[in-house]
Amino acid sequence: MLDFALTAFVAFLVILDPPGTAVVFAAMTRTVAEPHRRAMAWRATGLAGLMLLAFALGGEWLLAMLGITLPAFRVAGGALLFLLATDMVFARQSGLRSTTPLEEEEAASREDITVFPLAFPLIAGPGALTSVVLMMGRAQGDPAHQMVVLAVLALVLVIMLAALLGAGRLLRLLGMTGAHVVSRVLGVILAALAAQFVLDGLRQSLPGLEGVF
């Protein structure tokens, strides 16, 4: 149980990347008054949490309705997370957990970025939504393991909220270079986790490969 909780914690912490998200948040709200910035942090974290909870509880049902097996989703999700890991390692922006130039221009022109781009895609982006479904799938229907996933997700969201509330101080402490270094290290870990998801999916889809991986 402890190993499972640790795996879930590392997965969510790496994918949500609180330090990196906080630095982006600080940069996008430089001219916003502190009370408004704190309110946006609270609302965005809560909204992102609701989105992730919905996917955690209804993700497998949605896959079943679409005729998608969990092993197939593990392979596809692992590939998606690997692309995200590549972005993190090379400090690229592909839109998986960041905004495009047009989206940044739109965000810059609005005073409130709670829903877009903070809640989505910076916090609850495609990578985070995919990972929460995959981790719930790893629980294999065991209520105790499912509660562990939800508890760990809540813990990481609390860390995210703390990072957003202290975004200004974190930006001064790390700077853009420091934030990129942290993201690169987390990206390497995420790449390994993504590969594990793909291997798990292949093992379940092709039982003949059980002895190969």
C-alpha positions in Angstrom: 0.0 0.0 0.0 2.8 2.4 0.9 4.6 1.7 -2.4 1.4 2.4 -4.3 0.8 5.6 -2.4 4.4 6.7 -3.1 4.0 6.0 -6.8 0.8 8.0 -7.0 2.3 10.9 -5.1 5.4 11.0 -7.4 3.2 10.8 -10.5 0.8 13.6 -9.5 3.6 15.8 -8.2 5.7 15.4 -11.3 2.8 15.9 -13.7 1.2 18.9 -11.9 4.6 20.4 -11.3 3.7 23.0 -8.6 7.0 25.0 -8.8 6.8 25.4 -12.6 3.1 26.3 -12.5 3.6 28.8 -9.7 6.4 30.6 -11.7 4.1 30.8 -14.8 1.2 32.1 -12.5 3.5 34.7 -11.0 4.6 35.9 -14.4 1.0 36.1 -15.7 -0.3 38.1 -12.7 2.5 40.6 -12.2 0.1 43.5 -12.4 -2.7 41.9 -10.4 -3.4 43.0 -6.8 -2.4 40.5 -4.1 -6.0 39.8 -2.8 -7.2 39.1 -6.3 -4.2 36.9 -7.1 -4.8 34.8 -3.9 -8.5 34.5 -4.8 -7.6 33.2 -8.3 -5.2 30.7 -6.8 -8.0 29.3 -4.5 -10.6 29.2 -7.2 -8.4 27.7 -9.8 -7.1 24.9 -7.5 -10.7 24.1 -6.5 -11.9 24.0 -10.1 -9.0 21.9 -11.2 -9.6 19.5 -8.3 -13.2 19.1 -9.3 -12.2 18.3 -12.9 -9.6 15.7 -11.8 -12.1 14.2 -9.3 -14.7 13.8 -12.1 -12.1 12.0 -14.3 -11.0 9.9 -11.4 -14.5 8.7 -10.6 -15.9 8.6 -14.1 -12.9 8.1 -16.4 -13.2 4.3 -16.7 -16.9 4.5 -17.2 -16.3 7.0 -20.1 -13.7 4.7 -21.6 -16.2 1.8 -21.4 -18.9 3.8 -23.1 -16.4 4.6 -25.9 -15.4 1.0 -26.2 -11.8 1.7 -25.1 -10.1 -0.9 -23.0 -8.0 0.2 -20.0 -4.8 -1.4 -21.4 -5.2 0.6 -24.7 -5.7 3.7 -22.6 -2.5 2.9 -20.6 -0.5 2.7 -23.8 -2.0 5.9 -25.3 -1.7 7.7 -21.9 1.9 6.6 -21.5 2.7 8.0 -24.9 1.0 11.3 -24.1 2.9 11.5 -20.8 6.1 10.8 -22.6 5.5 13.7 -24.9 4.9 15.9 -21.8 8.1 14.6 -20.3 10.0 15.5 -23.4 8.6 19.1 -23.2 9.7 19.3 -19.6 13.2 18.1 -20.2 13.8 20.3 -23.2 11.7 23.3 -21.9 9.5 23.2 -24.9 5.8 24.3 -25.1 3.5 22.0 -27.1 0.2 22.8 -25.4 0.0 19.6 -23.4 0.5 21.5 -20.1 1.1 25.0 -21.4 -0.5 27.7 -23.4 0.1 28.5 -27.1 1.2 32.0 -28.1 -2.4 32.9 -29.1 -3.7 31.6 -25.8 -1.0 33.6 -23.9 -2.1 36.7 -25.8 -5.8 36.1 -24.8 -4.8 35.5 -21.2 -2.7 38.7 -21.1 -5.8 40.7 -22.1 -8.0 39.4 -19.3 -7.9 40.3 -15.6 -9.1 36.9 -14.3 -7.2 33.8 -15.5 -8.9 31.4 -13.0 -10.5 29.1 -15.5 -8.3 29.6 -18.5 -5.4 29.1 -18.5 -4.7 28.5 -14.8 -7.2 25.7 -14.0 -7.0 24.3 -17.5 -4.5 23.5 -18.9 -1.8 24.6 -16.4 -3.2 22.5 -13.5 -5.7 20.0 -14.9 -4.2 19.6 -18.3 -4.5 16.6 -20.6 -1.5 14.9 -18.8 -3.0 15.3 -15.4 -6.4 14.1 -16.5 -4.8 11.1 -18.2 -2.7 10.2 -15.2 -5.6 10.3 -12.7 -7.5 7.8 -14.8 -4.4 5.6 -15.2 -3.7 5.6 -11.4 -7.4 4.8 -10.6 -7.0 1.9 -13.1 -4.0 0.7 -11.3 -6.2 0.4 -8.1 -8.1 -2.4 -10.0 -11.3 -1.6 -8.3 -10.0 -1.9 -4.7 -11.7 0.8 -2.6 -8.8 1.2 -0.3 -6.4 1.8 -3.2 -8.8 4.1 -4.8 -9.1 6.2 -1.6 -5.3 6.3 -1.5 -5.2 7.8 -5.1 -7.8 10.4 -4.1 -6.1 11.3 -0.9 -2.7 11.6 -2.6 -4.3 13.8 -5.3 -5.8 16.0 -2.7 -2.4 16.3 -1.0 -0.7 17.3 -4.2 -3.4 19.9 -4.9 -2.7 21.4 -1.4 1.0 21.6 -2.4 -0.1 23.3 -5.6 -2.2 25.8 -3.8 0.6 26.6 -1.4 2.9 27.1 -4.4 0.5 29.4 -6.1 -0.1 31.5 -2.9 3.6 31.9 -2.5 4.2 32.3 -6.3 5.9 35.7 -5.9 8.4 34.5 -3.3 9.0 31.2 -5.3 9.8 33.2 -8.4 12.3 35.3 -6.6 13.8 32.2 -5.0 14.1 30.0 -8.1 14.0 32.4 -11.0 13.1 31.2 -14.5 16.4 29.2 -14.7 15.8 27.4 -11.4 12.2 26.6 -12.4 13.4 25.1 -15.7 16.0 23.0 -13.8 13.3 21.6 -11.5 11.1 20.9 -14.4 13.8 19.1 -16.3 14.6 16.8 -13.4 10.9 16.0 -12.9 10.6 15.4 -16.7 13.1 12.6 -16.5 11.1 10.9 -13.7 7.9 11.4 -15.7 9.5 9.7 -18.8 10.3 6.6 -16.8 6.8 6.6 -15.4 5.3 7.0 -18.9 7.4 4.0 -20.1 6.0 1.9 -17.2 2.4 2.8 -18.2 3.1 1.6 -21.8 4.7 -1.6 -20.6 1.8 -2.3 -18.3 -0.7 -1.8 -21.1 1.3 -4.0 -23.5 1.5 -6.8 -20.9 -2.3 -6.7 -20.4 -3.1 -6.5 -24.1 -0.6 -9.1 -25.2 -0.3 -11.9 -22.6 2.4 -13.6 -24.6 4.7 -10.7 -23.8 4.4 -11.4 -20.0 7.9 -12.9 -19.9 9.5 -10.3 -22.2 8.9 -7.1 -20.1 
